[in-house]
Amino acid sequence: MSAIAYLNFDGIAEQVIEFYSEALKANEVKKVKFKDFPQDPDYPLPDNELKMIMESLIEFAGGKIMMSDILPSMKMVTGELVKGNNVLISLVIDDKQKLKEYFTNLSVGGKVLMPLSNTPWSSCFGMLVDKFGVTWKFNSDADIFLDKVISNKK
């Protein structure tokens, strides 16, 4: 079993998929649009919603991210999409060169909150908000820090 970050967007998931696929050098991208399924003739989706992403998966360097669009017609059920800081994606990669590459790629059009640097908890840590409003944390050796703190508590 694995936990995967899942992101919802307001009609821009396809743009996000393209950007993340390139920035993270994805080795596999899967996406399904609402038009790929037979429509209920009693409740057909409008053309703009048929073009939206129903489900997608990006695989890169052993990681996965899933995302979709929230249909305008479903907002009465799901509520409005609200960008916030309650969800972020954390990339923990020992390869600092790859970590720096992802950081640089994902920062394009976004805002660097904390440049990659040596910290007490990581030899290479940084944070940014990408151009889609998603917050990313980068950490080269989170497991080493966690293990060290836990073993010192015993």
MORAMO-V375835 format. One record per pair of residues at least 12 apart in sequence whose ideal C-beta (glycine too) atoms are under 10 Angstrom apart, sorted by the first residue. I is the first residue (numbers start at 1). J is the second residue. If there is no record, write none. Layout:
BEGIN
i->(I | I)
j->(J | J)
END
This chain:
BEGIN
i->(2 | 2 | 3 | 4 | 4 | 4 | 4 | 4 | 4 | 4 | 5 | 5 | 5 | 5 | 5 | 5 | 5 | 5 | 5 | 5 | 5 | 5 | 6 | 6 | 6 | 6 | 6 | 6 | 6 | 6 | 6 | 7 | 7 | 7 | 7 | 7 | 7 | 7 | 7 | 7 | 7 | 7 | 8 | 8 | 8 | 8 | 8 | 8 | 8 | 8 | 8 | 8 | 9 | 9 | 9 | 9 | 9 | 9 | 9 | 9 | 9 | 9 | 9 | 10 | 10 | 10 | 10 | 10 | 10 | 10 | 10 | 10 | 10 | 11 | 11 | 11 | 11 | 11 | 11 | 11 | 11 | 11 | 11 | 12 | 12 | 12 | 12 | 12 | 13 | 13 | 13 | 13 | 13 | 13 | 13 | 13 | 13 | 13 | 13 | 13 | 14 | 14 | 14 | 14 | 14 | 14 | 14 | 14 | 15 | 15 | 15 | 16 | 16 | 16 | 16 | 16 | 16 | 16 | 16 | 16 | 16 | 17 | 17 | 17 | 17 | 17 | 17 | 17 | 17 | 17 | 18 | 19 | 19 | 19 | 19 | 19 | 19 | 19 | 20 | 20 | 20 | 20 | 20 | 20 | 20 | 20 | 20 | 20 | 20 | 20 | 21 | 21 | 21 | 21 | 21 | 22 | 22 | 23 | 23 | 23 | 23 | 23 | 23 | 23 | 23 | 23 | 23 | 23 | 24 | 24 | 24 | 24 | 24 | 24 | 24 | 24 | 24 | 24 | 24 | 24 | 25 | 25 | 25 | 25 | 25 | 25 | 26 | 26 | 26 | 26 | 26 | 26 | 26 | 26 | 27 | 27 | 27 | 27 | 27 | 28 | 28 | 28 | 28 | 28 | 29 | 29 | 29 | 29 | 29 | 30 | 30 | 30 | 30 | 30 | 30 | 31 | 31 | 31 | 31 | 31 | 31 | 31 | 31 | 32 | 32 | 32 | 32 | 32 | 32 | 33 | 33 | 33 | 33 | 33 | 33 | 33 | 33 | 33 | 33 | 34 | 34 | 34 | 34 | 34 | 34 | 34 | 34 | 34 | 34 | 35 | 35 | 35 | 35 | 35 | 35 | 36 | 36 | 36 | 37 | 37 | 43 | 45 | 45 | 45 | 45 | 46 | 46 | 46 | 48 | 48 | 48 | 49 | 49 | 49 | 49 | 49 | 50 | 51 | 52 | 52 | 52 | 52 | 52 | 53 | 53 | 53 | 54 | 54 | 54 | 55 | 55 | 55 | 56 | 56 | 60 | 60 | 60 | 61 | 61 | 61 | 61 | 61 | 61 | 62 | 63 | 63 | 63 | 63 | 63 | 63 | 65 | 65 | 67 | 67 | 69 | 83 | 83 | 83 | 83 | 83 | 84 | 84 | 85 | 85 | 85 | 86 | 87 | 87 | 88 | 88 | 88 | 88 | 88 | 88 | 89 | 89 | 89 | 89 | 89 | 89 | 89 | 90 | 90 | 90 | 90 | 90 | 90 | 90 | 91 | 91 | 91 | 91 | 91 | 91 | 91 | 91 | 91 | 92 | 92 | 92 | 92 | 92 | 92 | 92 | 92 | 92 | 93 | 93 | 93 | 93 | 93 | 93 | 94 | 94 | 94 | 94 | 94 | 94 | 94 | 94 | 95 | 95 | 96 | 96 | 96 | 96 | 96 | 96 | 97 | 98 | 99 | 99 | 99 | 99 | 99 | 99 | 99 | 99 | 99 | 100 | 100 | 100 | 100 | 100 | 102 | 102 | 103 | 103 | 103 | 103 | 103 | 103 | 103 | 103 | 104 | 104 | 105 | 106 | 106 | 106 | 106 | 106 | 106 | 106 | 106 | 107 | 107 | 107 | 107 | 107 | 107 | 108 | 108 | 108 | 109 | 109 | 109 | 110 | 110 | 110 | 110 | 110 | 110 | 110 | 110 | 110 | 111 | 111 | 111 | 111 | 111 | 111 | 111 | 112 | 112 | 112 | 112 | 113 | 113 | 113 | 113 | 113 | 113 | 113 | 114 | 114 | 114 | 114 | 114 | 115 | 115 | 116 | 116 | 116 | 116 | 118 | 119 | 119 | 120 | 121 | 121 | 121 | 121 | 121 | 121 | 121 | 121 | 122 | 122 | 122 | 122 | 122 | 122 | 122 | 122 | 123 | 123 | 123 | 123 | 123 | 124 | 124 | 124 | 124 | 125 | 125 | 125 | 125 | 125 | 125 | 125 | 126 | 126 | 126 | 127)
j->(63 | 64 | 64 | 57 | 59 | 63 | 64 | 65 | 66 | 89 | 63 | 64 | 65 | 66 | 67 | 87 | 88 | 89 | 90 | 91 | 134 | 136 | 55 | 56 | 57 | 64 | 65 | 66 | 67 | 68 | 87 | 20 | 56 | 65 | 66 | 67 | 68 | 87 | 89 | 132 | 133 | 134 | 53 | 66 | 67 | 68 | 69 | 70 | 78 | 81 | 82 | 87 | 52 | 53 | 67 | 68 | 69 | 70 | 81 | 83 | 132 | 133 | 134 | 52 | 69 | 70 | 71 | 72 | 75 | 80 | 81 | 82 | 83 | 48 | 49 | 51 | 52 | 53 | 69 | 70 | 71 | 72 | 81 | 52 | 53 | 67 | 69 | 132 | 31 | 33 | 52 | 53 | 54 | 55 | 56 | 67 | 68 | 69 | 70 | 132 | 31 | 33 | 51 | 52 | 53 | 56 | 67 | 69 | 53 | 131 | 132 | 53 | 56 | 58 | 65 | 67 | 69 | 130 | 131 | 132 | 134 | 29 | 30 | 31 | 53 | 56 | 57 | 58 | 65 | 67 | 31 | 105 | 106 | 108 | 109 | 130 | 131 | 132 | 56 | 58 | 60 | 65 | 67 | 89 | 102 | 105 | 106 | 130 | 132 | 134 | 56 | 58 | 59 | 60 | 65 | 105 | 108 | 58 | 60 | 101 | 102 | 103 | 104 | 105 | 106 | 107 | 108 | 130 | 58 | 59 | 60 | 61 | 63 | 65 | 91 | 98 | 101 | 102 | 105 | 106 | 60 | 61 | 98 | 101 | 102 | 105 | 57 | 58 | 59 | 60 | 61 | 63 | 64 | 65 | 58 | 59 | 60 | 61 | 62 | 57 | 58 | 59 | 60 | 64 | 56 | 57 | 58 | 59 | 60 | 55 | 56 | 57 | 58 | 59 | 66 | 53 | 54 | 55 | 56 | 57 | 58 | 67 | 68 | 53 | 54 | 55 | 56 | 57 | 68 | 49 | 50 | 51 | 52 | 53 | 54 | 55 | 56 | 68 | 69 | 49 | 50 | 51 | 52 | 53 | 54 | 55 | 68 | 69 | 71 | 47 | 49 | 50 | 51 | 52 | 54 | 50 | 54 | 55 | 50 | 54 | 73 | 71 | 72 | 73 | 74 | 71 | 72 | 73 | 71 | 72 | 73 | 69 | 71 | 72 | 73 | 74 | 71 | 69 | 68 | 69 | 70 | 71 | 72 | 67 | 68 | 69 | 68 | 69 | 71 | 67 | 68 | 69 | 68 | 69 | 91 | 98 | 102 | 91 | 93 | 95 | 98 | 99 | 102 | 93 | 89 | 90 | 91 | 92 | 93 | 102 | 89 | 134 | 132 | 134 | 81 | 129 | 132 | 133 | 134 | 135 | 133 | 135 | 129 | 133 | 135 | 135 | 134 | 135 | 127 | 129 | 134 | 135 | 136 | 137 | 106 | 130 | 134 | 135 | 136 | 137 | 138 | 127 | 135 | 136 | 137 | 138 | 139 | 142 | 103 | 106 | 126 | 136 | 137 | 138 | 139 | 140 | 142 | 122 | 137 | 138 | 139 | 140 | 141 | 142 | 143 | 146 | 124 | 138 | 139 | 140 | 141 | 142 | 123 | 124 | 139 | 140 | 141 | 142 | 143 | 144 | 124 | 140 | 116 | 123 | 124 | 138 | 140 | 141 | 124 | 140 | 116 | 122 | 124 | 125 | 126 | 138 | 139 | 140 | 141 | 116 | 124 | 126 | 138 | 140 | 136 | 138 | 115 | 116 | 124 | 126 | 127 | 128 | 136 | 138 | 116 | 128 | 130 | 128 | 129 | 130 | 131 | 132 | 134 | 136 | 138 | 126 | 128 | 129 | 130 | 131 | 136 | 128 | 130 | 131 | 130 | 131 | 132 | 128 | 129 | 130 | 131 | 132 | 133 | 134 | 135 | 136 | 127 | 128 | 129 | 130 | 131 | 133 | 135 | 126 | 127 | 128 | 129 | 126 | 127 | 128 | 129 | 135 | 136 | 137 | 126 | 127 | 128 | 137 | 138 | 127 | 128 | 128 | 138 | 139 | 140 | 140 | 139 | 145 | 145 | 139 | 141 | 142 | 144 | 145 | 146 | 148 | 149 | 137 | 138 | 139 | 140 | 141 | 142 | 144 | 145 | 139 | 140 | 141 | 144 | 145 | 138 | 139 | 140 | 141 | 137 | 138 | 139 | 140 | 141 | 142 | 145 | 138 | 139 | 140 | 139)
END
